[in-house]
């Protein structure tokens, strides 16, 4: 694959990922404006960090991709390209959780420092 073809694939894949995220996002956020609501609610219900909830959901796709590689694609219930796009979206959601938690921690530190 040439570099040109690779970057075209990347562009198409990311556009498809965004389309999937927008379509599924409504279902998963249950009408919330918070794209991470599903993970936060799951974390509260299980008393775990939302990152763990995201990892559990993402791991399903990781296992399917691993199985695809091990079996040379012999036992697919869903096209591998869809699993890969779902995994990409979960990685971006994980990045969102990490980013939001870092911002919250920074805000707390600024608040504490302002009270000192």
N, C-alpha and C positions, 0 to 999 in steps of 0.2 A: 504494500500500500504506500502510495506516495504521501509526502507531507501534505500536499494540497488535498488529496482524498481524505486523509486523516482529519484535517481541520474541518472539512465539509461534514464528515461523519460526526465530529464533535458538535458542530453547530446544530445539525439536525437532531442529534440525540438530546442535547440540552433543551432545544425547543419542544421536543416531544415530552421531556421530563416536566417542563413547566406546564404543558397542557394537561398531563396526568395529575400533577399536583393541584392545579386549579379545579379540575373535575372532581377529584376525590376529596379535596380539602373541605368542601361544603359538608360532605357526609361525616368526615372525621371530626370536624370542629363543632358539630351540632349547632350551627348557626352563630357560634362565637366569632368575634372579630380576631381572636387570638389564634394564630396558626398552630400554636403549640398546646392548645387547650387539652387535646386528647391525652397527651403525655403527662401534663400536670395533673389532670383528674385521675389518671391511672396511678400516678405516683402517690397522690394523696390516699387513694383507696387502699393501696398496698403498703403505704408508709415507706416508700423508696424514692430515690431521686428520679426525676423525669428522664434523665439520661439512661437509666436502667430500663425503663419502659420502652424507650426508643430502641435501645439495643435488642431487646427481646423481639420486637416487631421486625427489626432489620435482620436479625439472625435467621429468621425463616427464609428470607431471600438468599442470605449467604449460604445456608445449608443447601438450598436448591441449586445454586450456582456451583457449589462444591460437588454436589452429586452429578450435575451435568458434566463437569470436567472429568470426574472419576469414571463415569459410564459412557463417555463420549456421546452424551445426549440421548441415551436410550430410554429414559423414564421421565419424560417431561409431561407435566400436567398443564403447564403454562409455557408459552414460548420464552426461551432464555432471554431474548431481547427485552421482554417485559420485566422479567426478574431483575435484569441489570438496571433498567430505568427506575424500577421501584427502589433498588438498593441506593442508587444515586440520590434519589429524593430523600430517603431516610438519612443518608449522610448529611445532606443539606439541612434537614430538620434537626439532626444532632448538633450541627454547627450553630443553628439558631438557638438551641437550648444553652449551649456553652456560652455563646455570645451574650445572651440575655442574663445568665447567671453571673457572668463577669461584670456586666454593667450594674447589676443589683449590688454585688459585693463592693464595687467602686463607690456607688452611691452611699452605701452604709458607712464605708470608711470616711468619706467626705463629711457625712453627718456627724459621726463620732468625733472627728477632728475639729469640726466647728463648735462642738460643745466643750472642748478642752480648753 
